[in-house]
Amino acid sequence: MIQGAVIQDIHKSLMDPHRTRPVIRITIWTQFCALCLFFGENRISFSVSDMSVPFRPCSEDKSKMNDPSLKNSYQNDGFFFPVDVISPQEATTIAQDFELAENSVRDDLEKSALLKSYPDRVLPSFDKLIRHPQLISAVSQVLGPNLLVWSAGLFIKEANTDKVVSWHQDLTYWGLDDAQELTAWVALSYSTSDSGCMRFIPGSHQKNLVPHSDTFDENNLLTRGQTIAVDVDENESVSVELKPGQASLHHGHLFHASGPNTTSYRRIGAAIRYITPEMKQQSGARSLVALASGEDRFNHFSIAPSPLQRLASEDFNRCKADALLKREILYAGAEEKKGTRY
């Protein structure tokens, strides 16, 4: 069982962000794959945070992509999970691609911020993720075949930190004219109660938009630190625990929040905001979107091309221009504009 011990040790180094830097973890991942092939390990389980992880591709027959209950559950509750999108290996590879990019631009604060807000516009791996057939199939059951991605920013909670997301509704400050929007939150690491997974209030999407208050709390990951200004019964909340490669779908009016990450690993998730082409900014601004599926016959937005290459300057410049536009949208009416997300 020497090979099992070696693989276990490599995997532990791979998954622990405090033991290795991103560039080193890429090398470790290569070693890990080579060892798996050498020893003929086609199904290996590891214990990470007391959870067993079977490393194998997700099979289509176990996916909930074509689950007839998806649309009904989404309409009644305002959410649906889990959706198996990619395998754990693929999720880890995408997360590592981001961390390698993060390391490359760490001395450039502007590019670092843009990378977290626009990973799909500067990294081909994320551009591929927002168009993944499994994800498009699930989202299309709710919104139809023609899909734009309004944003696909990352929500990262570092290990053992107090960062939270307060109770809020997504569409409060986005300046869109309708609610034909759905967020697919794709876990690129484990998202558990201990690591600060999302919590949903079933049926709260039926309330439409309610008043919010801005806090600009430095421990709040939201643009304005916004929080719902009406009572929320947290006893009704559902914890949305996801494995790497799984996603949850939720409505833009749904009450949701998340707590701190008390684990020893990073919690990384991509919040992919799908909208229908019929929608538009109330201001008439043509914000940057990606055409993820179908066609756009309305021309309300500026359609971004796929990344020219990995971390291309031209792609960063395109995102920079859109970030200025989105700041005007997201901070409209705010007394302060000190948020750092855009």
C-alpha positions as CSV (number, residue, x, y, z in Angstrom):
1,M,0.0,0.0,0.0
2,I,3.0,2.3,-0.4
3,Q,1.5,3.8,-3.5
4,G,-1.7,4.6,-1.6
5,A,0.3,6.5,1.0
6,V,2.2,8.4,-1.6
7,I,-0.9,9.4,-3.5
8,Q,-2.6,10.4,-0.2
9,D,0.3,12.7,0.7
10,I,0.4,14.3,-2.8
11,H,-3.4,14.9,-2.7
12,K,-3.1,16.5,0.8
13,S,-0.5,19.0,-0.5
14,L,-2.6,19.7,-3.5
15,M,-5.8,20.5,-1.6
16,D,-4.2,22.6,1.2
17,P,-3.5,26.2,0.1
18,H,-1.4,26.8,3.1
19,R,1.1,24.1,2.4
20,T,1.8,25.0,-1.2
21,R,1.8,28.1,-3.5
22,P,-0.4,27.9,-6.6
23,V,2.4,27.3,-9.0
24,I,3.7,24.4,-6.9
25,R,0.3,22.9,-6.7
26,I,0.1,22.7,-10.5
27,T,3.3,20.6,-10.4
28,I,1.9,18.5,-7.6
29,W,-1.3,17.9,-9.6
30,T,0.7,16.7,-12.6
31,Q,2.6,14.3,-10.3
32,F,-0.7,13.1,-8.8
33,C,-2.2,12.3,-12.2
34,A,0.9,10.5,-13.3
35,L,0.9,8.4,-10.2
36,C,-2.7,7.5,-10.6
37,L,-2.0,6.3,-14.2
38,F,1.1,4.5,-13.1
39,F,-0.6,2.6,-10.3
40,G,-3.8,2.0,-12.3
41,E,-6.0,3.9,-9.7
42,N,-9.2,4.6,-11.5
43,R,-11.2,5.3,-8.4
44,I,-9.5,6.7,-5.4
45,S,-11.1,8.1,-2.2
46,F,-9.6,10.6,0.1
47,S,-10.7,12.1,3.4
48,V,-10.9,15.9,3.2
49,S,-12.6,17.6,6.2
50,D,-14.1,14.2,7.2
51,M,-15.7,13.7,3.8
52,S,-14.9,10.9,1.3
53,V,-14.2,12.1,-2.2
54,P,-14.6,9.6,-5.0
55,F,-12.4,10.9,-7.8
56,R,-14.3,9.9,-10.9
57,P,-16.1,11.7,-13.7
58,C,-19.7,12.6,-12.9
59,S,-21.9,10.3,-15.0
60,E,-24.8,11.8,-17.0
61,D,-27.3,9.3,-15.7
62,K,-26.7,10.5,-12.1
63,S,-26.9,14.2,-13.1
64,K,-30.1,16.1,-12.3
65,M,-29.8,18.0,-15.6
66,N,-33.0,16.5,-17.0
67,D,-34.7,15.9,-13.7
68,P,-38.4,16.8,-14.3
69,S,-38.6,18.2,-10.7
70,L,-36.0,20.9,-11.5
71,K,-38.3,23.5,-13.0
72,N,-41.1,22.8,-10.5
73,S,-38.8,23.0,-7.5
74,Y,-37.2,26.2,-8.8
75,Q,-40.6,27.8,-9.4
76,N,-41.9,26.8,-5.9
77,D,-38.8,27.2,-3.8
78,G,-36.8,29.7,-5.8
79,F,-33.8,27.4,-6.0
80,F,-32.6,23.9,-7.0
81,F,-29.5,21.9,-6.0
82,P,-27.3,20.0,-6.5
83,V,-26.7,19.9,-10.2
84,D,-23.7,17.8,-11.3
85,V,-21.8,19.9,-13.8
86,I,-18.2,18.8,-13.9
87,S,-16.1,16.1,-12.2
88,P,-14.2,16.9,-9.0
89,Q,-11.0,16.7,-11.0
90,E,-12.2,19.3,-13.5
91,A,-13.3,21.6,-10.7
92,T,-9.9,21.3,-9.1
93,T,-8.1,22.0,-12.4
94,I,-10.2,25.1,-13.0
95,A,-9.6,26.4,-9.4
96,Q,-5.8,25.8,-9.9
97,D,-5.9,27.7,-13.2
98,F,-7.4,30.7,-11.4
99,E,-4.8,30.4,-8.6
100,L,-2.0,30.3,-11.1
101,A,-3.5,33.4,-12.8
102,E,-3.9,35.0,-9.4
103,N,-0.3,34.4,-8.7
104,S,0.7,35.9,-12.1
105,V,-1.1,39.2,-11.5
106,R,-0.7,39.5,-7.7
107,D,1.5,42.7,-8.0
108,D,-1.2,44.4,-10.1
109,L,-4.1,45.4,-7.9
110,E,-6.3,46.4,-10.8
111,K,-5.8,43.2,-12.7
112,S,-6.2,41.1,-9.5
113,A,-9.7,42.7,-8.9
114,L,-10.7,42.3,-12.6
115,L,-9.6,38.6,-12.5
116,K,-12.0,37.9,-9.6
117,S,-14.9,39.8,-11.2
118,Y,-14.3,38.6,-14.8
119,P,-12.6,35.2,-14.8
120,D,-14.7,34.1,-17.8
121,R,-13.5,37.0,-19.9
122,V,-9.8,36.5,-19.2
123,L,-9.4,32.8,-18.7
124,P,-10.4,30.3,-21.4
125,S,-11.1,27.6,-18.7
126,F,-13.9,29.8,-17.2
127,D,-15.2,30.8,-20.6
128,K,-15.6,27.1,-21.2
129,L,-17.3,26.6,-17.8
130,I,-20.1,29.1,-18.4
131,R,-20.9,27.3,-21.7
132,H,-20.7,23.8,-20.3
133,P,-23.5,21.6,-21.8
134,Q,-24.6,20.2,-18.4
135,L,-24.9,23.7,-17.0
136,I,-26.7,25.1,-20.1
137,S,-29.1,22.2,-20.1
138,A,-30.1,22.9,-16.5
139,V,-30.4,26.6,-16.8
140,S,-32.4,26.3,-20.1
141,Q,-35.1,24.4,-18.3
142,V,-35.9,27.6,-16.4
143,L,-34.9,30.5,-18.8
144,G,-35.1,28.9,-22.2
145,P,-32.4,28.2,-24.8
146,N,-31.1,31.7,-25.4
147,L,-28.8,32.7,-22.6
148,L,-26.5,35.6,-21.8
149,V,-24.0,35.7,-18.9
150,W,-24.2,39.1,-17.2
151,S,-21.3,38.3,-14.9
152,A,-19.5,35.3,-13.5
153,G,-17.5,36.7,-10.6
154,L,-15.8,34.5,-8.0
155,F,-16.8,34.5,-4.4
156,I,-13.8,33.4,-2.3
157,K,-13.6,32.9,1.4
158,E,-10.1,32.4,2.6
159,A,-9.4,29.7,5.2
160,N,-10.3,30.6,8.8
161,T,-11.6,34.0,8.0
162,D,-14.7,36.0,9.1
163,K,-15.9,37.0,5.6
164,V,-19.6,36.6,5.2
165,V,-22.4,37.5,2.8
166,S,-25.4,39.1,4.5
167,W,-29.0,38.3,3.7
168,H,-29.9,39.9,0.4
169,Q,-31.5,39.6,-3.0
170,D,-29.3,39.6,-6.1
171,L,-31.3,41.8,-8.4
172,T,-31.6,44.7,-5.9
173,Y,-28.9,46.8,-7.4
174,W,-28.2,45.3,-10.8
175,G,-30.3,47.9,-12.7
176,L,-32.0,45.3,-14.9
177,D,-35.5,45.8,-16.2
178,D,-36.9,42.3,-15.4
179,A,-36.3,39.2,-13.3
180,Q,-35.5,36.7,-16.1
181,E,-32.3,35.9,-14.4
182,L,-30.8,32.9,-12.7
183,T,-27.6,32.5,-10.8
184,A,-25.7,29.2,-11.2
185,W,-23.3,29.0,-8.3
186,V,-20.6,26.5,-9.2
187,A,-18.4,25.1,-6.4
188,L,-14.8,24.8,-7.3
189,S,-13.9,23.6,-3.8
190,Y,-16.1,22.1,-1.0
191,S,-18.9,24.4,0.0
192,T,-20.1,23.2,3.4
193,S,-21.7,24.7,6.5
194,D,-18.2,24.9,8.0
195,S,-16.7,26.6,5.0
196,G,-19.5,29.1,4.7
197,C,-21.9,27.7,2.1
198,M,-25.0,29.6,1.0
199,R,-28.3,29.4,2.9
200,F,-31.6,29.9,1.1
201,I,-35.0,30.9,2.4
202,P,-37.5,28.7,0.4
203,G,-40.3,30.6,-1.3
204,S,-38.8,34.0,-0.5
205,H,-38.4,34.8,-4.3
206,Q,-42.1,35.3,-4.4
207,K,-41.8,38.5,-2.4
208,N,-40.2,40.5,-5.3
209,L,-37.7,43.0,-4.1
210,V,-37.7,44.3,-0.5
211,P,-35.8,47.2,1.0
212,H,-32.1,46.8,1.7
213,S,-29.6,48.8,3.8
214,D,-26.0,49.5,2.8
215,T,-23.4,48.7,5.4
216,F,-20.1,48.7,3.4
217,D,-18.9,46.3,6.1
218,E,-15.3,45.2,5.3
219,N,-16.1,41.6,6.2
220,N,-19.0,41.5,3.8
221,L,-18.2,40.2,0.3
222,L,-21.1,42.1,-1.4
223,T,-20.5,45.3,-3.4
224,R,-22.3,47.6,-0.9
225,G,-22.4,45.2,2.1
226,Q,-26.2,45.4,1.5
227,T,-28.5,43.6,3.8
228,I,-32.3,43.0,3.7
229,A,-34.1,45.6,5.9
230,V,-37.0,43.3,6.8
231,D,-37.1,40.4,9.2
232,V,-35.6,37.1,8.0
233,D,-36.5,33.9,9.8
234,E,-33.2,32.0,9.7
235,N,-34.8,28.9,11.2
236,E,-36.4,28.4,7.8
237,S,-33.1,28.5,5.9
238,V,-31.7,25.6,3.9
239,S,-27.9,25.0,3.8
240,V,-26.7,24.6,0.2
241,E,-23.8,22.1,0.7
242,L,-22.0,21.3,-2.6
243,K,-19.1,19.2,-3.7
244,P,-16.5,20.4,-6.2
245,G,-18.1,20.4,-9.6
246,Q,-21.7,20.7,-8.3
247,A,-23.9,23.8,-8.7
248,S,-26.9,25.4,-7.2
249,L,-29.5,27.4,-9.2
250,H,-31.3,30.4,-7.5
251,H,-33.7,33.1,-8.4
252,G,-32.6,36.8,-8.3
253,H,-35.3,37.6,-5.7
254,L,-34.4,34.7,-3.4
255,F,-33.3,35.6,0.2
256,H,-29.8,34.1,0.7
257,A,-26.7,34.6,2.8
258,S,-23.6,32.7,3.9
259,G,-21.4,32.5,7.0
260,P,-17.7,32.5,7.7
261,N,-15.2,29.9,6.6
262,T,-14.0,28.1,9.7
263,T,-12.1,25.4,7.7
264,S,-8.4,25.2,6.8
265,Y,-9.1,25.4,3.0
266,R,-10.3,28.1,0.6
267,R,-13.9,28.1,-0.3
268,I,-14.1,29.1,-4.0
269,G,-17.3,29.4,-6.1
270,A,-18.2,31.0,-9.4
271,A,-21.5,32.9,-9.4
272,I,-22.6,32.7,-13.0
273,R,-25.5,35.2,-13.7
274,Y,-27.5,34.0,-16.7
275,I,-30.2,36.3,-18.2
276,T,-32.4,36.2,-21.2
277,P,-31.6,38.4,-24.2
278,E,-34.9,40.3,-23.8
279,M,-33.6,41.9,-20.6
280,K,-31.8,45.2,-20.6
281,Q,-30.2,47.8,-18.3
282,Q,-32.8,50.3,-17.1
283,S,-30.3,53.1,-17.8
284,G,-29.9,52.0,-21.4
285,A,-26.2,51.1,-20.8
286,R,-24.8,48.3,-22.9
287,S,-22.9,46.3,-20.3
288,L,-20.6,43.5,-21.3
289,V,-22.1,40.0,-21.5
290,A,-21.2,36.7,-23.0
291,L,-23.6,34.8,-25.4
292,A,-23.5,31.4,-23.7
293,S,-26.3,29.7,-25.7
294,G,-28.6,30.2,-28.6
295,E,-28.9,33.7,-30.1
296,D,-29.5,37.3,-29.2
297,R,-32.0,39.1,-31.4
298,F,-32.4,42.2,-29.2
299,N,-28.9,43.7,-29.1
300,H,-29.4,45.3,-25.6
301,F,-25.8,44.5,-24.5
302,S,-22.3,44.4,-25.7
303,I,-21.4,40.8,-26.6
304,A,-17.9,39.9,-25.5
305,P,-15.8,37.5,-27.6
306,S,-14.2,34.5,-25.9
307,P,-10.8,35.3,-24.4
308,L,-8.2,36.0,-27.1
309,Q,-5.7,34.0,-25.0
310,R,-5.0,33.5,-21.3
311,L,-4.7,36.8,-19.4
312,A,-4.6,38.9,-22.6
313,S,-4.1,42.7,-22.1
314,E,-6.9,43.4,-24.6
315,D,-9.3,41.3,-22.6
316,F,-8.4,43.0,-19.4
317,N,-8.9,46.4,-21.1
318,R,-12.4,45.3,-22.2
319,C,-13.2,44.3,-18.6
320,K,-11.8,47.5,-17.2
321,A,-14.2,49.6,-19.4
322,D,-17.1,47.4,-18.3
323,A,-16.1,47.6,-14.6
324,L,-16.4,51.4,-14.8
325,L,-19.9,51.1,-16.3
326,K,-20.9,48.5,-13.7
327,R,-19.7,50.6,-10.8
328,E,-22.2,53.3,-11.9
329,I,-25.0,50.7,-12.1
330,L,-24.2,48.9,-8.8
331,Y,-23.5,52.0,-6.7
332,A,-26.4,54.1,-8.1
333,G,-27.9,56.1,-5.2
334,A,-25.3,55.0,-2.7
335,E,-23.9,57.6,-0.3
336,E,-20.5,55.9,-0.7
337,K,-18.7,54.1,-3.5
338,K,-15.9,52.5,-1.7
339,G,-16.7,48.9,-2.6
340,T,-13.8,47.0,-4.3
341,R,-15.6,44.3,-6.3
342,Y,-15.8,46.6,-9.4
